Amino acid sequence: MEQFTSWLIDTYPLSDDANRHTLREGLKLFRQGHVINTYEEGTSLIGKVQDNGQKHVLLDAEIGDLSRCSCGASTLCSHQVATFLTIWSKHHTIASLMDNWKAQSAEDAVPFLTEVPKKKATSYADNSLSSWLEYVEGQHAEFKSSIPTKRTYLTGLTHAFFPKLRLQAPKKAEIRPLFLLHASIFCMEQVIKSYDNTQPYQYIADILHRFVDIVEEEAKGLFHSAIAFQLDSLLKESRQLIREKLLHQEEPFIREMFYIYQFTWNDVFQRRNWMSSELKELEEEDSLQAELAKTHLLFLQKKDEEALKYVKKNGNEYAPYIFHWLQALVSAKAKDRLDNWLSMSLPIVTEYIHSEPTYDRKRQLTKHLLKLLTDYALETKHDRLYKEALRNLMPYSYGEYEWYLFETKSYRKWVELQLWMGFDLNGLESYKLKVIKKADPYALFPLYHVAINKAIEQRNKTAYKEATSLLKALHNLYKKEKLEDVWLQYLLQLKEGTKRLRSFQEELKKGRFSYD
């Protein structure tokens, strides 16, 4: 909700007449009760608006630009505003939203750029990186000065400025990807510069990752042309520039800049066999950024023993980056290397997942790690590390662990898991219970015993009837296992322990349980 609100105020300032009109119409629909059936589902805010027929609205709380309405509007419409206001009003006052929106719009009424922009370069030389960057900077200065308010800057950077650069990129297939790669990095820097405490971190991170994806795509496009002689000078300069940008990048966006370093070395620079000289350039550096770079270069050279020294040294700080190295080894089916990396890094990654602040994030990372380990197990035919991770990542690995135990017919451990999680018998999938009842009835005994005790503890007639019904089912399991003597002992103990519960004793008699 906070992220969408920030995007809404950012993208649609009330200093604009059209935005004020959209808000007025949305308020009218909201106040007249035309919004029906609103609800939140994951990161989506969904609703229906009665306005010349029924309009279906879907608001994306993480990426506001993806929001849409069945009325067909390409930008924010009154139906989307009305839906948002309805959901907002469940948690806050409408007045608080209006005050914030108006205050931000007033603050931004002053032109975003007060200084005189540099005279922009109208063209660039195809074979000069400095010429490219000067051109991009000039285009950016012109774009920035044309923005009416700073609240529209980030959206414009993504949807107007960069697409324009794409149209202006060189036509030569060999250098076009490198130009766009640098244009993307330039945009990332501007996004990072614009970050302050008034913006949700995730909103900024989402924008950055759009440009990271472009860099990865363009780096792959350079894979074959990176060995071309005419790119030699451009690539040398690019290599130095990208190294410097990583080394000077500070938190909280080191991760995004390291991805740029990774992708360019994966597909571009290593094609020129520059890794040894790059390591020499980094020799005197000992920051986290530098050690990440060294680790990746050693990884690419398959010098795992040296790379893992950095992993061990940095521990939890390295955890977010380890996933990429593990993914690369899984994709390459490098079993022996993966063994070494997992033995060192699995405890680090597990601890990191448990330290994450939200359940959703823990679950997301758990799912990702277990997918990697599943692929590893299928390739090596060994599932020891997978099972170890399933246990150590509980309760976030419950879904995968439960499935694994059932599929491997470890029914007694499956039951232990349900009891550990505190799940009731009637909440478990009936078809699985039927399978276990047929294959290993004894495994279900603890589930029935716990369910019977819980029913008795409720101290009401309905629960007593449920308990006796469960007793009948449990008795059949005892018979199936030829344990009638054990059953009788259990029943006598139950009778003795509940002798003061007259209603339950009556239900036992009705159920014709023999305990004499």
N, C-alpha and C positions, 0 to 999 in steps of 0.2 A: 504493500500500500504506500509506504513512504517513498519508495523508488518511483512509482508511477506518478505520485503527486509532484515530485521534483521534476520529472520529465514534463508533466502537463504545464506547470508554471514556467518551466524553461522554454518550452516550444511554443506556447500560446500566451504571450504576455498580454495583459489587458490594455496596454498602450496602443494596441492595434484595434481599429474599429470593428473589423470582421470577427475578431476573437470575442470582443464584448457582446456582439450580437449573438454569437453562438452560445455564450454563457447565459444570456438573458432567456433565450429560447429553451435551453436545457433546464434552467431554474423553473420556468413556467411548467414544463412537462412534469418535473419532480414535484412541485407544489400542488399540482392539480391531480396527483395520484395516478398518472398514466404509466408509471414504471411498475412492472409486475415480475414476480418470480426471479429475484436477483439472488445470486449465491456465488461463493468463492470455491474454486476447484484448482488446487495446486497454485500455479502462478497466474491463473486466469480469473477474471471477474466477469461473470456472465449475467445477462438480463434480457428482458423483453420490454419493449416500449410500445404502447398503444398510440399511434399517430398516423391517421389515414391508413389503417391496416396495422398489422403487428410487425414491428421491426426487431430483429434479433441482433444483439450486441455482444461482442467478445472483446474484452480489454486485456492486453498482455501486461501484467504488472511488472515484468522485468524489462521488456523491450517495447516501450509504448508505441513505437512506429508500426508494430505489427498488429495493433488493434484494428478492428474492422466492424462495420455495421452493414446489415442487409439492405439499407437504403441506398448503398452504392457510393457513398461519399468517399473521396480519396484522402481527405484530411479529417480532422476532428469534427464531428457533427453534434447536433443538439441531443441526439439519442444517446451517444456515448457519454456526453456530459451528464445527462439525467441519470443514467445507470450508475456512473461513478458517484454522483452526489447521494444517491440512495444507499449505496454500500458505505460511503464515508460517514453518513449520518448515523449508522449503527454503532460507530465507535467514537465519533467526535461531533462537535457542533458545526453547522454549515458556516456560521459566522467566523469561526477560527480559520477555516479554509479561505474565505473571502478576504479576510484581513491580511493573511499571508500573501495571497495572490496579488492583491492591490499594492501591498508594501514592496514586493519584489519588482512589480511593474514600474512603480514610481522610482525605485532605486536605479532601474535600468533605462530610464527615460533619457539619461545623458548618453550621447553616442559612445559606443564601446571603445573606440580608438580616438583619443584626442590628439595624439601626436601626428605630424604629417608623415604619411607613408613614404617609404623610399621609392625613388623612381624605378619602376619595374622594368626588368629585362623583357624585351618583346620576343626574344628568340634565344636559342642556346646552340652550342656546338655539340654535335653528336658524340665526339670523342673526348669530352671534358667533363669530369665529375663536378668540378667547381662551377662550371657554366650551368650544369643541371640544377645544382643547389641554389645558385643565385636566381635562376629563373623561377624555381618553385617558391623561393622566399618572396620574390617580387609579386608573384601571383597571389600568394597568401596575404601579403600586405594589402593588396587591392581588395581581396575578398573580405578581409577583416574590417576594412574601413567602410565597406558597403553594408555591414550588418547593422540593423537599426538598434538592436539591444544585445547585450552579451548573453542573454538567456537563450538566444537562438543559435549561438556560436557552434556548440558541439554537434547539434543536428545538421547544421549547414556544412560543417567540415566533412561529415560522413556522406551526406546525400547530395551535396552540391559541389564543394571544392574538389574532393578527390575524383569523382566522376569526370569533372572537367579536365583534370590532369591526365586522366586515362585517355581522353580524346586527343590531348596535345602531346602524348608520348611519342618517341621516335617510331617510325614505321619499320625500321630494320629489325628483323626477327632476332638477330644476335644480341642487340643491345636494349630492345624494348623492355624485356623482363627486369633488367638491372635498373633502368630508369624508374619503373614502377615500384621496385623494391625500395629504392631510396625515397621515393615520394611517400610510400607507406610509413617508413621510419620517421620521416619529417612530420607526418600527421600524428603519429604516436607521441612524438615529443611535445607537440602543441596540446594534445589531450592531457598529458601528464602535467604540463605547466599550468593548465586551467584548473587542476584539482585543488580543492580546499575542503575544509571541514564542513562546509554547508551542503556538500553533495554526498549522496550515498556512494561508498567505495565501489559497490558492485555495479552501479550504473556506469562509472568510469571504466572499470575493468571490462565490462561487456563491450564497450566501444573499442578499447585497446585490442581485445581479442579478434575483432573484425579485421583490424589491420595486421595483426599477427598471422591470421589465416591467409591474407593476401601475400605477405612476405613468403610464407611457406610455399604457396602456389607458384609465385614467380621464381623462387629458388629452384624448384623442380624444373621450371621452364628453362633455366640456365644450365641444367646438368650437362647437356651435350655440347653447348657452345662455350662452356667455361674454359676449354682448352684452346680456343681459337687465339691466334697470336694478336689479333687486333684488339682483344679485350685485356691484354696483359696490364697496361697502365691503369685502366679503369678498375680492374680487380684488385690490384695492389693498393690503390687509394681506398677502395671500398673496405678492404680487409682492415686497414689501419683505422678507418673511421668507425667501423662497427665495434672493433675492440675498445676504442676509447669511449664510445657511448655506453658499453656494458660496464667498464671500470668506473665510470663517473655516475652511473645510475644509482639512486638511493631507494630505500624502501618507501612505500610499499609496492614498488613496481619493478624490482630487480628481476622477478620471475619472467615478466613479459619481455624484458630486454634480453634476458638469457635465451629465451626461445628463439629470438632473432639470430643470436650468435650460433645456436645449435643448428638451425635450419640452413644457414648460409654455409656452415662448415660441413654439414652432411652432404650437400649437393653441389656446392660451388667451389669453395676454396681448396678442399682436399683433392680436387681434380688436378691442382697444380703442384701437389706434393709440398705444400708450404707448412705442414704441421710442425716440423722440427724447428723451423725458424720462428714460428708463432710461439712455441713454448719458450724459446730463448727471450723473446720480447716480454714474456710474462714472468720470467725467472725471478725478478726482484720484487714482484707483487705478492702480497699475502692476504689481501682482502677476500671476503666471501665470493665476490664477483670474479676475482682472478682465479681462485681455487676451483670454482665451478668450470671456468673456461679450461683450465689445465686438466681437470678430470675428464671433460668431454673429449679433449684432444687425445688423451691417453686411451680413452675408451675406443675412439675411432682407430687408433693404432693397435688395438687389442692388447694393450699393456695393462691388463686388469689388476695385477698385483699392486702396481703403483697407483692406479686409479682408486682402488678400494682403500688405500691408506688415507686418502682424502675423505672418502665416505665415512670411515671409522672416526677420523679426527673431528669432522663437523656434525656427525650424528643427526639430531633432530632438525637442524637447519637445512640439511640436505634432503630430508624426507620428501618434500614436494617434487623434487627433481628426479628422484630415483625411479618413479613410475615410467618416465620416458626411456631411460636406459633399459629397464626390464622389458618394456614393450618392444624395443628394437631387437633385443636378443631373442624374444619369443618369435617375432616375425622372421628373424633370420634362422630360426630353429638351431641356435647355437647352444646345444645342450650342456656341454662342459663349462662354457663360460657362464651360462645361466645358473648352474649349480653354485659356482663361486660367488656370484653376485647375490643370489638369494640367501645363502648361508650367512652372509655378512649383513645384508640390508633388510631382511624380513623382520627382525626384531625392531629395527629403527622405524620402519614403515608402520608396523602394528601399534607401537607406542604413539606415533604421530596421529594415527586415526583416532585413537582413544582420547587424544588431547584436543581434538577439534571441538569448537563450541556448540555446534548444533547437531541434532540427530540426523537431519537430512544430509548434512555434509559427511558425517561419519558413515552413513548408509551408502552414499554415492561412492566414496573412496573404497569402502569394503567391497562393493559390487565390482568396481574396476580391478582391484587387486585379485579378487577371486577369479575373475575372468582370465586374467593373465596366468594364474596358477592352474586353472582348468586346461588352458592350451598347453602349458608346460607338462601337466600330467598325461595328457593325451599323446604328446610327442615322446615322452620318456617312458611311459607305461608305469610310472611310479607316482603314487599320490600321497606320500608321507608329508610333504610340505603343505599340500592342499589341506589335508586333515588337521595338521597343526594350526594352520591359519584359521580354519573353521572354528576350532576350539578357542583360540586366543582372541578372536574378533567377536565373540558373543557379547551382547545379544544382537549386534548389527548383522551378524552372519546367519541368523536363525533360519531364514528362508532356504538358503543354500545347504545349511547343515542338516536341516530336517529332511530335505529332498535326498541328500546324499545317503543318510542312514537308512531311509526307506528303500531306496533303489538298490543298496548293497545288502538288503535283507538283515540289517543290524537292528532288529525289531526291539530288543530289550534296551539298547542304547537310545533308540527313537523314543521309547516310553519315558526313559529317564530325562530326556531333553524336555518333553512336554511338562513333566512334573517340575523340573527346574525352572521353567518359564512360568509355571503357575496356571497352565491352561486346564480348563475343565473338560471332562470326557465328552459332554454334549456339544462342545465347541470344536471338536476335531472332525476331520473329514471322514464321513461314514464309510466310504469305499476303502480307505486305508485300514480302518478298524476291522472291516470284514476280511481283508487280506490277511491281517495279522492273526485274527481269530482262527482262521483256517490253518495258517502255517505254524504259529507258535502261541497258542492260547495262554500259556503261562505268563508270557510277556505282559499281558493286559491286566493281570491281577492287581498290581499297585494302583493303576488308574481307577479301577472299580472300587478298591478299598478307600481311596481318597474321596471319590465322588460320594460314596455312601456316608462317610463320616461328615462331609460338608452338608449333605442333605439333612442328616439327623440334627446337626448343630443349629439349623434354622428354627427348630422348635415350633413347627406348625403342621397341621394335618396334611396339606398338599405335599410338603417336603417329605413327610413320613411315607406317603404313598409312593413317591419317587424313589425313596430309599429301598422299599421292599421290591419295587420293580427291578432296581439294579441288583438286588440280592438274588432274584431269580436268574438273571442273566449270568451273574457271577457263579451261582451254583452249577449252571450248565457247563461253565468252563472248568470248574473243579472236577465235574464228572468226566469231561472229555480227557482230562489229564490223569484220571483214576486216582484222585486225591480226596476221596469221600471222608476219610478219617481226619484229614487236616481241615476239611470244610466243617465237620461237626464241631471240632475244637474251636474254630473261629466263631461259629454261630453261638456256641455256649458262652464264650467270652463276651460277644456282642450283647447277648441277652442279659448277662450279669451286669454289664456296664451301663445298660439303659433301663434297668428294672424300675426306676422311678418315673420313667416316661410312659405313662399309661396309654396315651394315644398311640405311641409307636408300638407298644406291646400288643395292642389290639390289631394293628396292621400286620404284625408278624403272625398272629393267629389266623387272620383272614387269608394270609398268604400260604397257610398250611406248612409253615416251617417246623420241622421236627427238631427239638433240642433237648428232649428228655433222655 
